[in-house]
């Protein structure tokens, strides 16, 4: 079992907790997920087969100064799948044909999400919670080392600075090694960005952020993930990656912007066909989606 690291918190007050107490759009709760809940969630995750997506595709080629590349980590989505090559969900222009129906949440995650949603309504201003908001999509990120053919381990446990464009607060649940999460004010390049606030996201912790400051104005990134505990998580079907942290990020996509695979335009369908076929090998939901008669995800 993972043990939360206490040295950082003993040296200084938790900045996220201070922000939450002053109503600035940030909540952090250490140990929010109980050990029993963690065990049940991790048991469910062992049934999934994550995939490793490429950033671009035939119909969405790399910009002129960039090359095709894989994402830094394997992923899995629940609720709806935002394929990287479809450019993710990005209002106001990038809202259609970005979010493909995916498997629904298992009972344990439905329970956790209901609790988080209630906490959001208690902790955030009504103006920061859009009408109809509910956490209907979950990105599961696997952080760790890529293992090269000659056995070398390349640490790619990080995420560059970005914004989440889905409306309303975002909730994040972490398992495994703690991660250094930073909110930054971007100056055009990551090397010139200014860190506004940073915090360690511990095993079994919950982080929620929203509102103008943390959601709209600041960027955020995962700067690094610790290597102190030594425990890793096995991934089905992926042998060239060593996972030491799993993060579940819950967001909201308006229901009308979620489409079944068969209703994608032909170019988008062509770009993600291979991924859906790969998912269908282990998922009855995606197998039905390929046939065009799959149920709508709840």
Beta strands, then each sheet from edge to edge (+ up, - down):
strand 1: 26-29
strand 2: 75-78
strand 3: 80-81
strand 4: 99-101
strand 5: 137-147
strand 6: 153-155
strand 7: 159-162
strand 8: 170-176
strand 9: 179-185
strand 10: 194-201
strand 11: 206-209
strand 12: 219-225
strand 13: 241-251
strand 14: 258-259
sheet 1: 1+ 11- 8+ 13- 5+ 2-
sheet 2: 1+ 11- 8+ 13- 5+ 6-
sheet 3: 3+ 4- 14-
sheet 4: 7+ 12- 9+ 10-
end
